[in-house]
Amino acid sequence: MTAPKLSTYRMRRAEKRAEDWKDREQRARNEFAGWLVLTALSPLEAWLLMLVFGALHGLLPVWPLAGYGTSLLITLGIDLAAWWAGRFRRAK
């Protein structure tokens, strides 16, 4: 029969640090993947928004026509606002 491992405060603290480090690495990977997806999909979102603005301008001449650059800036602004709203909503 083997003796059980003795657990000291330093050993538990080192294990906790290792777990925290793994959690940080996982969060960093998730953040990187999120930014990668945002970077890849923003041009497509802006293009679709430009088409929607064009369709609305065709239906309602009062609606202003927006180009690709304006649509890209609007898309980035909406994404930034959603990110800020998510930061305030999360409980830490």
Summary of the structure (lengths in Angstrom):
residues: 92
radius of gyration: 24.1
end to end distance: 44.5
largest distance: 85.7
contacts: 180
relative contact order: 0.07
helix: 79%
strand: 0%
